[in-house]
Amino acid sequence: MKNIKKISILILLNLLLTSCGGSDVIVKIYGAFEYNCTKDEFRTLSANPMLPHLKKNKWYTREEHHTAHVEKTLEPYKNIPMSDESLAKITPTREMSDAFFNEFIIAVDCENPQDIKF
């Protein structure tokens, strides 16, 4: 009888601990992208020629997105000698990258999360 009580308590405790963990709110966008409302992260679900700086199935925070955007933009100029002034003119600013990120998620309503379809 004592063993049954102990096992029952362990099972109940295990169920409580596993069900109390927070889960992320993820919204699918047109079946091609996902946005994690909880962590403010974005990812593409397939290779996209319009977004060559984003790798498939990799979550990007705003900072990671900006870094990837800058690296991809400056990639063609890697072996060309240029002044810092010239590079600064073609390097995307953080505001530009954030605006780009916001365009991805413009239709997402995290207070009422629903997948966005065509």
C-alpha positions, 0 to 999 in steps of 0.5 A: 500500500505504501508503494502504491501511494509513493508511486502515485505521488511521484506520478502526480508530481511528475505530471505537475512539473512537466505541465507547468513549463512555459511554451512558446507562442509560434505563429506560421506566416504564409506557411513559409516563415515562423515568428516566435512571439515569446522570444521575438525570433523569426525563421524561414522554413525553406530557402528563399531567394528574396532573403538570402541572408537567412538560413533555412530553419534557423531562428534569428533574434533581431541582433542576429538578423542584423548581423546576418544582413550586414555580412551578406550585404558586405560579402561582395566587397570582401576583397575590394580595398575600400575606405571605412567611409565607403563601407559605411555608406553601403552597410545596413544600419540597425534601424534598416535591419529592424525595419526589414525584420518588422516587415516579416512580422507585420501581420502577426498579432501576438495577443491573438496568435493565429497562423497567417494564410494567403 
